[in-house]
Amino acid sequence: MSSSTNRRLAAWSGQGYLPLNTIHDLSSKDASRCSRLSNGTSRLLCLSLCVDKEDAILEPALNVPPWMLSALNVGNGGAVTCESIDDSSLSSISHLEVELVSPFPRILVQSKKRTAVPQVVRDRKLNFDKAVLRQLTHAAPDHLFSIAIMGQLYIGRVVAALDDSRQPLPIGAITPSTTVFHHIDAPSSSSSSSLTSTLDWKAAWDAFPWHERMLQAGLAGYDHLVDQLVLHIRLALSQDHPAITARGLLVQGVGGVGKSLLLQALRQQLTDLHVPVVLTDGHTLRLEADMSTAFPSPSAFLAHHLRLLDDDAAGCGVFLVDNVDALVEDDGHLTPLGRSLLQVLDTWTERGRALAIVATSSMKPLPTSMTRTGRLERLYRMEVPTEAMRLAIADRFLADTALAAALAGATGGYVGKDLRKIVRHATAMAKLNHLDAPTWLDLLKKWVLEADPHEALRVFTHRPRHLKPFVAADVVAHLKEHASDPAVVQKYLESFVDGGDGGGATSTTTDAENPHHTRLALEYLDEVLKAVQSGLDPSKSHPGKEPSSAYDAGALMAKVKSTPALREELLVICGRGGFHEQALLALLASKNVLAAEAYCVKYGIPRKGGSNYNGALLKLVELLFKHKDGDMAEYAHLLMARHAKALNGTAVLNLIPASTPLVKVMDFLSQLLPHSAHEVREKTLARNLSNIYNLQVQCERVDKYSESVEIDTKTTCGVCRKRIDTNIFAVYPNGSVVHFACGPNVNMHVDPISGEIFG
């Protein structure tokens, strides 16, 4: 290739129509040729058209399109360098990589909806490769060009140009056989070697610093998992070892552990390696499929979404799906979109495409149709970070290594999202209070518990099972000392009462004392006492808030008895604790006999395994007979008549004064005697039925023991069909005879011949 001497010529625009990437050289009569225009670091290739020889002006000037003045950063009439290039000796370009820089004219107001790449190109609805081949004739790395797409002019840049031997070309001619790569994902500052990486991605992959790049992308502590995923993606894309290649990889983990961050980091690195990649979310994919009306079926929608990978020219690619469990219904069946995804995977396998899929989901099991061979067959667990992994994560957020180590040691069971939130909040509080950074334990006690106590409570309520449990009493004392919200202690104790285990906490007392319920009841009572002291109505201080019946009522009696305003609360505690006499004395002191009777009916119900009589009613009858007021004795007789069946007749008769006329107890006796006789008959009948049932069981037992089986030389095993002979054998309840190795040695409760199950 040879070129003429560079010339500085004035460039003018607006003097008639010019085709794209062409100029009029007003000072030359030569035939059309390739020219290079440059000004500073801006360069572009164009086709120089000469004027007719009779009309040649022979002025030192160029007639150029407006976009060239903008690209070269010169005004109308400004000087540019023009270099003529002999295109007769130019080599043909085999592979060309280009990128679109911006539309022309430039967009003054940028927005997310206005991008340098038109949507039809991003959606691959327009054949961009053919548009480039049709509108360009020459190309050189780092040179600008223009291209018209859907009536809009765009300025582009050549990223790289290679010949047939994959060697870079300084300049070359574009032919119909040139393969065009659209550099859509990488930034415009990419070097000319990017296409070489695209064509030889395996070598670039092997030299790629995965750990460092994933750490820069935000993922720390999971180097082993990254190594495993990268290995299998590499094998799937290259298909070097198809026998050990897993095309589908599934990563499962709890919420916040970093699954989405893992896929985002993988996408960034694969894009830098020029591997086609599509990243999507299962929830978003399902919502778009349900809302879209542009596609006749979920399969058509998914095919449109995966069009970048379904192109045979792509060669290889990776499909990243976050929250793939969103494609599964609550009953475990796949959604139509989920079934379409499995069909796509099967199609890739049948066609032998070098494509891989990495999906993430929660810990719930997926249908076996998704995890069988050829689909998401290889499972990886993204475990909750260990202390060493938490240290690696904390090192990204904290400059002080000692502070990061303290954080990692004090947050067992926390995931990366939790650590990031704690550090961000603690750092903000430190700046707000103009304090120097303390140790992490000070941060946890002073800032986190005071500023966000409910979030800090998770340190104690979500402790992993494999770690040493906290002592519940110590946790309560710690929360009372440092938490700014007193309700945090109640929430911690409620985690026990509601059926949890408080993060694996243990108590120094026995389980029979129900210490957690008692502590929670004391917390409720302390809060009610504070409300009473401040003048509030105790019935309105905690509406609907009542502890369970498992608390120790005796621990609350002293505080409640000393507070006259808590009369109703005293009755509740006496009823739950069985302190009936104290409650009845308080009610009779105000001569509220009806309330005393209602109390006995509610709280005197016999407990399981105890007597069938109402002890509270018996105590009320006793107190009424002992009362100085004579009317109380009359009410005792009425009470006895109303509740005769719930009273112990012998005990009541012992309480009645000897001077009581018989007529006053006739109503009581008329109900008591028939009821007592009925109970005697019921007990006799129950005892006789029990004896009969026991006799039947004994007879069945004798029959079972008398059963026998005869084994002769012709008796064979029902499973292996071999003779029993002198081998150990077993007989099932239905009479099946098998070798011991064929039956009970495998499953003692299932007949291997008929499949019958025995209890």
C-alpha positions in Angstrom: 0.0 0.0 0.0 1.3 3.5 -0.9 -0.1 6.9 -0.2 0.4 10.4 -1.5 1.7 13.3 0.5 -0.6 14.7 3.1 -2.4 17.9 2.2 -4.1 20.5 4.5 -7.3 21.4 2.8 -10.4 23.5 3.9 -13.5 21.4 4.5 -16.9 22.8 3.6 -20.3 21.4 4.1 -23.8 22.2 2.8 -22.9 22.3 -0.9 -25.2 19.6 -2.3 -26.1 16.0 -1.6 -23.3 13.5 -0.9 -23.7 9.7 -0.3 -22.6 8.4 3.1 -18.9 8.2 3.7 -18.0 10.1 0.6 -16.5 13.5 -0.2 -15.8 15.8 -3.2 -12.2 16.7 -3.7 -12.5 20.0 -5.6 -8.8 20.1 -6.3 -8.4 16.8 -8.0 -9.4 15.3 -11.3 -8.3 11.7 -10.4 -10.8 8.8 -10.4 -12.6 7.8 -7.2 -10.2 6.7 -4.5 -9.9 6.0 -0.8 -9.0 8.9 1.4 -8.2 9.4 5.1 -9.3 12.6 6.8 -7.8 13.5 10.2 -7.7 16.3 12.6 -5.8 15.7 15.9 -6.7 12.2 17.2 -9.9 12.0 15.1 -9.7 10.0 11.9 -12.1 8.6 9.3 -12.0 6.8 6.0 -14.0 8.0 3.1 -14.4 7.5 -0.7 -13.2 10.6 -2.5 -15.3 11.5 -5.6 -13.8 13.7 -8.3 -15.7 16.2 -10.3 -16.0 16.2 -14.0 -12.8 17.2 -15.7 -14.5 20.0 -17.7 -16.1 21.4 -14.5 -13.0 21.0 -12.2 -12.5 24.0 -10.1 -9.0 22.9 -8.9 -9.4 24.8 -5.6 -7.7 23.4 -2.5 -11.0 22.5 -0.7 -13.2 19.5 0.2 -16.9 19.2 0.1 -17.9 16.9 3.0 -21.1 15.8 4.8 -22.0 17.6 8.0 -21.3 14.6 10.2 -17.6 14.6 9.2 -17.1 18.2 10.4 -18.6 17.1 13.7 -16.6 13.9 13.9 -13.3 15.8 13.1 -14.2 18.6 15.5 -13.8 21.4 13.0 -16.1 24.2 11.8 -17.3 24.9 8.3 -14.2 25.9 6.3 -11.7 24.6 8.8 -8.5 22.8 7.8 -8.2 19.0 7.9 -5.5 16.7 6.7 -6.4 14.7 3.6 -4.4 11.6 2.7 -5.0 9.7 -0.5 -4.6 5.9 -0.2 -3.9 3.5 -3.1 -6.6 0.9 -2.5 -5.4 -1.4 -5.3 -3.0 -3.1 -2.9 -5.3 -3.2 0.1 -5.9 -6.6 1.7 -9.4 -7.9 2.2 -10.9 -7.8 5.8 -12.0 -11.2 7.0 -13.3 -10.2 10.4 -14.4 -6.7 11.3 -15.5 -5.4 14.7 -17.4 -2.1 15.0 -19.3 -0.2 17.6 -21.9 2.6 17.4 -20.7 5.8 19.2 -23.7 8.2 19.0 -26.5 9.3 16.7 -26.1 12.3 14.5 -27.0 15.0 15.3 -26.0 14.3 18.9 -28.7 14.1 21.5 -28.5 17.1 23.8 -30.6 15.7 26.6 -29.6 12.2 27.6 -32.0 9.7 29.1 -32.2 6.0 29.8 -34.5 5.6 26.8 -32.0 7.2 24.4 -29.0 5.1 23.9 -26.2 5.0 21.3 -27.4 1.7 19.9 -30.9 1.7 18.4 -33.4 -0.7 19.8 -33.9 -2.6 16.6 -30.2 -3.4 16.7 -30.3 -4.5 20.3 -33.3 -6.7 19.6 -31.6 -8.1 16.5 -34.6 -7.3 14.4 -32.4 -5.5 11.9 -29.6 -7.3 10.1 -26.8 -5.0 11.3 -24.1 -7.0 9.6 -25.6 -6.5 6.1 -26.1 -2.8 6.8 -22.4 -2.4 7.5 -21.4 -4.4 4.4 -23.7 -2.4 2.2 -22.7 1.0 3.4 -18.9 0.7 4.0 -16.1 0.0 1.5 -13.0 0.4 3.6 -12.1 0.2 7.3 -9.2 0.8 9.6 -8.9 0.4 13.4 -9.9 3.5 15.5 -11.4 5.2 12.4 -14.9 6.7 12.4 -17.6 6.1 9.9 -21.3 6.8 9.4 -24.2 4.4 8.9 -27.9 5.0 8.3 -30.3 2.8 10.4 -34.1 3.3 10.0 -33.7 6.8 8.6 -31.4 7.9 11.5 -27.7 8.6 10.9 -25.3 7.1 13.4 -21.5 7.6 13.9 -19.6 4.5 14.5 -16.0 3.4 15.2 -13.9 0.5 13.9 -12.7 -1.5 16.9 -10.6 -4.1 15.1 -10.0 -5.5 11.6 -8.3 -8.9 10.9 -7.3 -10.7 7.8 -7.8 -14.4 6.9 -4.9 -15.4 9.2 -6.4 -13.5 12.1 -3.7 -10.9 11.9 -4.6 -7.2 12.6 -4.7 -5.0 9.5 -3.9 -1.2 9.6 -6.4 -0.7 6.8 -8.3 -3.0 4.5 -11.1 -3.4 2.0 -14.6 -4.7 3.0 -15.9 -7.5 0.9 -19.3 -9.4 0.9 -17.5 -12.3 2.7 -16.4 -10.1 5.6 -17.7 -11.2 9.0 -19.0 -8.3 11.1 -19.0 -8.3 14.9 -21.1 -5.7 16.7 -19.2 -4.5 19.8 -22.4 -3.7 21.8 -21.5 -4.4 25.4 -17.9 -3.2 25.9 -17.1 0.5 26.4 -16.0 2.6 23.5 -12.4 2.7 24.8 -11.8 -1.0 24.0 -8.5 -1.7 22.3 -8.2 -3.3 18.9 -7.2 -6.6 20.4 -10.8 -7.3 21.6 -11.8 -9.1 18.4 -8.7 -11.3 18.8 -10.0 -12.2 22.3 -13.4 -12.9 20.7 -11.9 -15.3 18.1 -9.5 -16.9 20.5 -11.5 -16.7 23.7 -10.1 -19.9 25.1 -6.6 -18.5 25.5 -8.0 -15.3 27.0 -10.2 -17.4 29.3 -7.3 -19.4 30.7 -5.3 -16.2 31.4 -8.3 -14.3 32.8 -7.8 -13.3 36.5 -11.2 -14.6 37.7 -10.7 -14.1 41.4 -9.5 -10.5 41.2 -12.2 -9.5 38.7 -15.0 -11.2 40.7 -13.8 -9.4 43.8 -13.8 -6.1 42.0 -17.4 -6.8 40.9 -18.4 -7.2 44.6 -18.4 -11.0 45.2 -16.0 -12.0 48.0 -15.4 -15.2 49.9 -16.7 -17.7 47.3 -13.5 -18.4 45.3 -14.1 -22.2 45.4 -17.6 -21.8 44.0 -16.4 -19.5 41.3 -13.7 -22.0 40.3 -16.2 -24.8 40.0 -18.7 -22.7 37.9 -15.9 -21.3 35.7 -14.6 -24.8 35.0 -17.9 -26.2 33.9 -18.8 -23.2 31.9 -15.4 -23.4 30.1 -16.0 -27.2 29.4 -19.6 -26.6 28.2 -18.5 -23.7 25.8 -15.5 -25.5 24.4 -17.0 -29.0 24.5 -13.5 -30.4 24.9 -14.7 -33.1 27.3 -18.4 -33.7 26.6 -18.5 -36.8 28.9 -17.8 -34.7 32.0 -19.5 -31.5 30.9 -22.6 -30.3 32.7 -24.5 -27.9 30.5 -26.9 -26.8 33.3 -25.6 -25.5 36.7 -27.9 -24.7 39.6 -26.8 -22.6 42.5 -29.0 -22.7 45.6 -28.7 -20.6 48.8 -30.7 -18.6 51.4 -31.9 -15.1 50.7 -29.2 -12.4 50.8 -26.3 -14.8 50.4 -25.2 -13.3 47.1 -26.8 -15.4 44.3 -27.8 -12.4 42.2 -24.5 -10.7 42.8 -22.8 -13.9 41.6 -24.7 -13.9 38.3 -24.1 -10.1 37.7 -20.4 -10.6 38.3 -20.3 -13.6 35.9 -22.1 -11.6 33.3 -19.6 -8.7 33.5 -16.6 -11.1 33.2 -18.1 -13.1 30.3 -18.9 -9.8 28.5 -15.3 -8.7 28.9 -14.3 -12.1 27.4 -16.6 -11.4 24.4 -18.7 -14.5 25.2 -22.4 -13.9 24.3 -24.4 -13.8 27.6 -28.0 -13.2 28.5 -28.9 -12.4 32.1 -32.5 -12.4 33.3 -34.6 -12.8 36.4 -37.3 -15.5 36.8 -39.8 -13.2 38.3 -39.3 -10.5 35.6 -39.3 -13.1 32.9 -42.6 -14.6 34.1 -44.2 -11.2 34.5 -43.2 -10.0 31.0 -44.4 -13.3 29.5 -47.8 -12.9 31.2 -48.2 -9.2 30.3 -46.9 -9.3 26.7 -49.3 -9.7 23.9 -46.7 -9.6 21.1 -46.0 -13.3 21.2 -48.5 -16.1 20.6 -47.0 -18.5 23.2 -44.4 -18.6 26.0 -42.1 -20.5 23.7 -42.1 -17.7 21.2 -41.5 -15.2 24.0 -38.5 -17.2 25.3 -37.1 -17.6 21.8 -37.2 -13.9 21.3 -35.5 -13.4 24.7 -32.7 -15.8 23.8 -32.2 -14.7 20.2 -28.7 -13.6 21.0 -27.7 -17.2 22.0 -29.8 -18.9 19.4 -27.8 -17.4 16.5 -25.6 -20.0 15.0 -23.0 -17.3 14.3 -22.5 -16.7 18.0 -20.8 -20.1 18.3 -21.1 -20.2 22.1 -22.9 -18.4 24.9 -24.2 -18.5 28.5 -27.7 -18.0 29.8 -27.9 -16.7 33.4 -31.3 -17.1 35.2 -31.8 -15.6 38.6 -34.6 -17.0 40.8 -35.4 -19.8 38.5 -37.8 -21.2 41.1 -40.2 -18.4 40.0 -41.0 -20.6 37.0 -42.4 -23.3 39.4 -46.0 -23.1 40.7 -46.7 -23.4 44.4 -48.0 -27.0 43.9 -44.6 -28.0 42.4 -45.7 -28.0 38.8 -43.8 -26.0 36.1 -45.4 -23.0 34.6 -45.7 -22.9 30.8 -42.7 -20.6 30.6 -40.7 -23.2 32.7 -41.7 -26.0 30.4 -40.6 -23.8 27.4 -37.2 -23.3 29.1 -36.7 -27.0 29.4 -37.6 -27.5 25.8 -34.9 -24.9 24.8 -32.3 -26.8 26.9 -33.2 -30.1 25.2 -33.0 -28.4 21.8 -29.5 -27.1 22.6 -28.4 -30.6 23.6 -29.8 -32.2 20.5 -28.1 -29.6 18.2 -24.8 -29.9 20.0 -24.7 -26.2 20.7 -21.8 -24.9 22.9 -24.2 -23.2 25.3 -24.4 -23.2 29.1 -27.0 -22.1 31.6 -26.4 -21.1 35.2 -29.5 -20.7 37.4 -30.0 -19.7 41.0 -32.9 -20.5 43.3 -33.9 -20.6 47.0 -33.4 -23.7 49.1 -36.8 -25.2 48.3 -36.4 -28.3 46.0 -37.1 -28.0 42.3 -39.1 -30.6 40.3 -37.0 -33.5 39.1 -37.9 -32.6 35.5 -35.7 -29.5 35.9 -32.7 -31.2 37.6 -32.4 -34.4 35.6 -29.4 -35.1 33.3 -29.1 -32.7 30.4 -30.8 -29.9 32.2 -29.9 -28.3 35.6 -28.1 -31.4 36.5 -25.2 -30.1 38.7 -26.1 -28.5 42.0 -24.0 -26.2 44.0 -24.8 -24.8 47.4 -24.0 -21.2 48.2 -23.6 -21.7 51.9 -24.0 -19.2 54.6 -20.5 -17.6 55.0 -18.1 -19.0 57.5 -16.0 -16.7 59.6 -13.2 -16.7 57.1 -15.7 -15.9 54.3 -17.3 -13.1 56.4 -13.8 -11.7 56.9 -13.2 -11.6 53.2 -16.6 -9.9 52.7 -16.0 -7.4 55.5 -12.6 -6.5 54.1 -14.4 -5.0 51.1 -16.4 -2.6 53.3 -14.0 -1.7 56.1 -10.5 -0.3 55.8 -9.5 -1.5 59.3 -8.6 -5.2 59.2 -9.0 -5.6 62.9 -12.5 -4.1 62.8 -13.4 -6.5 59.9 -12.2 -9.5 62.0 -14.3 -8.4 64.9 -17.3 -8.1 62.6 -16.7 -11.5 61.2 -16.4 -13.1 64.6 -19.5 -11.5 66.1 -22.0 -12.2 63.2 -22.3 -15.9 63.0 -25.1 -16.9 60.6 -25.1 -13.5 58.8 -24.9 -13.4 55.0 -23.3 -10.8 52.8 -26.4 -8.6 52.5 -26.7 -8.4 56.3 -23.0 -7.5 56.8 -23.3 -4.7 54.1 -26.3 -3.2 55.8 -24.7 -3.3 59.3 -21.5 -1.7 58.1 -23.3 1.0 56.1 -25.5 1.9 59.0 -22.7 1.9 61.6 -20.5 4.0 59.4 -23.3 6.6 58.9 -23.9 6.7 62.6 -20.2 7.3 63.3 -20.1 10.2 60.9 -23.3 11.6 62.3 -21.9 11.6 65.9 -18.4 12.8 64.9 -16.8 9.8 66.6 -13.7 7.9 65.8 -14.3 4.3 64.6 -14.4 2.1 67.7 -14.0 -1.7 67.8 -16.8 -3.7 66.2 -18.2 -4.9 69.5 -18.7 -1.3 70.6 -20.4 -0.7 67.3 -22.7 -3.6 67.8 -23.6 -2.6 71.4 -23.8 1.1 71.2 -24.9 1.9 67.6 -26.7 -1.0 66.1 -28.8 -1.9 69.1 -29.6 1.7 69.8 -30.3 2.8 66.2 -31.8 -0.3 64.7 -32.5 -2.7 67.6 -34.9 -4.9 65.6 -32.3 -5.6 62.9 -29.7 -6.3 65.6 -32.0 -8.7 67.3 -31.4 -11.1 64.4 -27.9 -11.7 65.9 -29.6 -13.7 68.6 -32.7 -15.1 67.0 -31.2 -16.4 63.8 -28.1 -18.2 65.1 -27.1 -21.3 63.1 -27.7 -24.7 64.7 -24.1 -25.8 64.5 -22.9 -22.9 66.6 -22.9 -22.8 70.4 -26.3 -21.5 71.6 -26.6 -18.3 73.6 -27.8 -18.4 77.3 -31.2 -16.8 77.3 -30.8 -15.0 80.6 -27.5 -13.4 79.3 -29.2 -12.3 76.1 -32.1 -10.7 78.0 -29.7 -8.8 80.2 -27.7 -7.7 77.2 -30.7 -6.4 75.3 -32.0 -4.6 78.4 -28.7 -2.8 78.8 -28.0 -1.7 75.2 -31.3 -1.7 73.2 -33.0 1.6 72.9 -36.4 0.0 72.3 -37.7 -2.0 75.3 -40.0 -4.0 73.0 -36.9 -5.8 71.7 -36.7 -7.9 74.8 -40.3 -8.9 74.4 -39.8 -9.8 70.8 -36.8 -12.0 71.7 -38.8 -13.8 74.3 -41.8 -14.1 72.0 -39.6 -16.0 69.6 -39.6 -18.8 72.3 -43.3 -18.6 73.1 -44.4 -18.6 69.4 -42.8 -22.0 68.9 -39.2 -20.9 68.0 -36.1 -21.6 69.9 -34.7 -18.1 70.1 -31.9 -18.8 67.8 -30.8 -21.9 69.7 -30.6 -20.2 73.1 -30.6 -22.3 76.2 -31.7 -21.6 79.8 -30.1 -22.3 83.0 -33.4 -23.5 84.6 -35.4 -26.6 83.9 -37.9 -26.8 81.0 -40.7 -27.6 83.5 -40.6 -24.1 84.9 -41.2 -22.5 81.5 -38.7 -19.7 82.1 -39.2 -17.9 78.8 -42.9 -17.6 79.3 -42.4 -16.3 82.8 -39.8 -13.7 81.7 -42.2 -12.6 78.9 -45.1 -12.2 81.4 -42.8 -10.2 83.7 -41.9 -7.9 80.8 -45.6 -7.4 80.0 -46.3 -6.7 83.6 -43.5 -4.2 84.0 -44.7 -2.3 81.0 -48.3 -2.2 82.4 -47.0 -1.0 85.8 -45.2 1.9 84.1 -48.4 2.8 82.2 -50.3 2.8 85.5 -47.8 5.0 87.2 -48.1 7.5 84.3 -51.8 7.7 84.8 -53.0 5.5 81.9 -55.8 3.0 82.1 -54.3 -0.5 82.4 -57.0 -2.0 80.3 -55.9 0.2 77.4 -52.2 0.0 77.9 -51.9 -3.4 76.1 -55.2 -4.3 74.4 -55.3 -7.9 73.4 -51.8 -8.7 74.8 -51.9 -11.6 77.2 -49.2 -14.1 77.9 -49.7 -17.8 77.5 -50.8 -20.0 80.3 -47.3 -21.6 80.7 -45.9 -18.9 82.8 -45.3 -19.1 86.6 -48.2 -17.2 88.1 -46.5 -17.1 91.5 -43.7 -14.9 90.2 -46.2 -12.3 89.2 -48.5 -12.4 92.3 -46.5 -10.0 94.5 -46.4 -7.2 92.0 -50.0 -7.5 91.0 -51.4 -7.7 94.6 -49.6 -4.5 95.6 -51.3 -2.6 92.7 -55.0 -1.9 93.4 -55.6 -0.8 89.8 -54.8 -4.2 88.5 -57.8 -6.0 90.0 -58.8 -7.7 86.7 -55.2 -8.8 86.1 -55.1 -10.3 89.6 -58.1 -12.5 88.8 -56.5 -13.7 85.6 -53.2 -14.6 87.4 -55.1 -16.3 90.3 -57.2 -18.3 87.8 -54.1 -19.4 85.7 -52.1 -20.2 88.8 -54.8 -21.9 90.8 -54.9 -19.3 93.6 -58.7 -19.4 93.9 -59.0 -18.5 97.5 -57.2 -15.2 97.1 -59.4 -14.3 94.1 -62.6 -15.3 95.8 -61.8 -13.4 99.0 -61.2 -10.2 96.9 -64.5 -10.6 95.2 -66.5 -11.5 98.3 -65.0 -8.5 100.1 -67.0 -6.3 97.6 -70.0 -8.7 98.0 -69.9 -9.4 94.3 -71.1 -13.0 94.5 -72.1 -13.2 90.8 -68.6 -12.3 89.7 -67.2 -14.9 92.1 -69.5 -17.6 90.6 -68.4 -16.6 87.0 -64.8 -16.8 88.1 -65.3 -20.3 89.4 -67.0 -21.4 86.2 -64.2 -20.0 84.0 -61.1 -21.0 86.0 -62.3 -23.9 88.1 -62.4 -26.3 85.1 -60.7 -29.6 86.0 -57.3 -30.0 84.5 -56.2 -33.1 82.5 -55.5 -36.0 84.7 -57.0 -34.4 87.8 -60.4 -34.6 89.5 -63.6 -34.2 87.6 -64.9 -31.7 90.2 -64.7 -27.9 90.2 -62.4 -27.1 93.0 -63.1 -23.3 92.8 -66.8 -23.8 93.3 -66.2 -26.0 96.3 -63.9 -23.3 97.8 -66.6 -20.6 97.1 -69.3 -22.7 98.9 -66.9 -23.1 101.9 -66.3 -19.3 102.0 -70.0 -18.5 101.7 -70.9 -20.8 104.7 -68.1 -19.1 106.7 -69.2 -15.6 105.9 -70.8 -13.5 108.7 -73.6 -12.3 106.4 -76.5 -14.8 106.6 -77.6 -14.1 103.1 -74.3 -15.6 101.9 -75.4 -19.0 103.3 -78.7 -18.8 101.3 -76.7 -18.0 98.2 -74.5 -21.1 98.9 -77.6 -23.3 98.8 -78.6 -21.8 95.5 -75.1 -22.3 94.1 -75.1 -25.9 95.2 -78.4 -26.6 93.4 -77.1 -25.0 90.2 -73.8 -26.8 90.1 -74.6 -30.1 91.8 -73.0 -32.2 89.1 -69.7 -30.2 89.2 -69.3 -30.5 93.0 -67.9 -33.3 95.1 -71.0 -34.4 97.1 -69.1 -35.8 100.1 -67.0 -32.7 100.5 -70.1 -30.4 100.2 -72.0 -32.4 102.8 -69.1 -32.0 105.2 -69.3 -28.2 104.7 -73.0 -27.8 105.4 -73.7 -26.7 109.0 -75.3 -29.3 111.2 -78.2 -27.0 112.0 -79.3 -26.6 108.3 -82.9 -27.8 107.7 -83.1 -30.7 105.2 -85.5 -28.8 103.0 -82.8 -26.4 102.0 -80.5 -29.1 100.6 -83.3 -31.1 98.9 -82.7 -29.4 95.5 -79.0 -30.2 95.8 -79.6 -33.8 96.8 -82.2 -34.4 94.1 -79.6 -33.7 91.4 -76.5 -35.1 93.2 -77.9 -38.6 94.0 -79.0 -39.5 90.4 -75.8 -38.1 89.0 -73.7 -40.1 91.5 -75.6 -43.3 90.6 -75.1 -42.6 86.9 -71.4 -42.2 87.4 -71.2 -45.5 89.3 -73.0 -47.3 86.4 -70.7 -45.7 83.9 -67.6 -46.7 85.7 -68.9 -50.3 86.1 -69.8 -50.5 82.4 -66.4 -49.1 81.4 -64.6 -51.6 83.7 -66.6 -54.6 82.2 -65.9 -53.5 78.7 -62.3 -53.2 79.4 -62.2 -56.7 80.8 -64.0 -58.0 77.7 -61.5 -56.3 75.4 -58.6 -57.6 77.4 -60.0 -61.1 77.0 -60.3 -60.7 73.3 -56.7 -59.5 73.0 -55.5 -62.5 75.0 -57.4 -64.9 72.7 -55.9 -63.3 69.6 -52.5 -63.6 71.2 -52.9 -67.3 71.8 -54.1 -67.8 68.2 -51.0 -66.0 66.8 -48.7 -68.1 69.0 -50.4 -71.3 67.8 -49.8 -70.6 64.1 -47.2 -72.7 62.3 -45.7 -73.2 58.9 -44.5 -76.4 57.3 -41.3 -76.4 55.3 -40.4 -79.4 53.2 -37.9 -80.1 50.4 -40.2 -78.5 47.8 -40.8 -75.2 49.6 -39.2 -72.3 47.7 -38.6 -68.7 48.4 -41.2 -66.4 46.9 -38.6 -63.9 45.8 -35.6 -65.8 44.4 -37.5 -69.0 43.7 -34.8 -71.1 45.3 -35.5 -73.9 47.8 -35.6 -72.9 51.5 -33.7 -76.0 52.5 -31.8 -75.4 55.7 -31.3 -71.7 55.2 -32.7 -69.1 57.6 -36.2 -68.0 56.4 -38.9 -65.6 57.5 -42.7 -65.8 57.4 -44.8 -62.6 57.0 -48.2 -62.3 58.7 -50.0 -63.0 55.4 -48.2 -66.4 55.1 -45.5 -65.4 52.6 -42.3 -67.5 53.0 -39.0 -66.0 51.9 -35.3 -66.3 52.7 -34.2 -63.9 55.4 -31.8 -62.2 53.0 -34.6 -61.7 50.5 -37.1 -60.3 52.9 -36.5 -59.0 56.5 -32.9 -58.2 55.7 -34.1 -55.7 53.1 -37.4 -54.5 54.6 -39.1 -56.2 57.6 -42.4 -54.3 57.2 -43.1 -54.9 53.5 -43.9 -58.2 51.9 -41.5 -58.5 49.0 -43.9 -60.7 47.1 -47.3 -58.9 47.3 -46.0 -55.5 48.4 -48.4 -55.5 51.4 -47.3 -53.2 54.2 -47.4 -54.3 57.9 -47.4 -52.0 60.9 
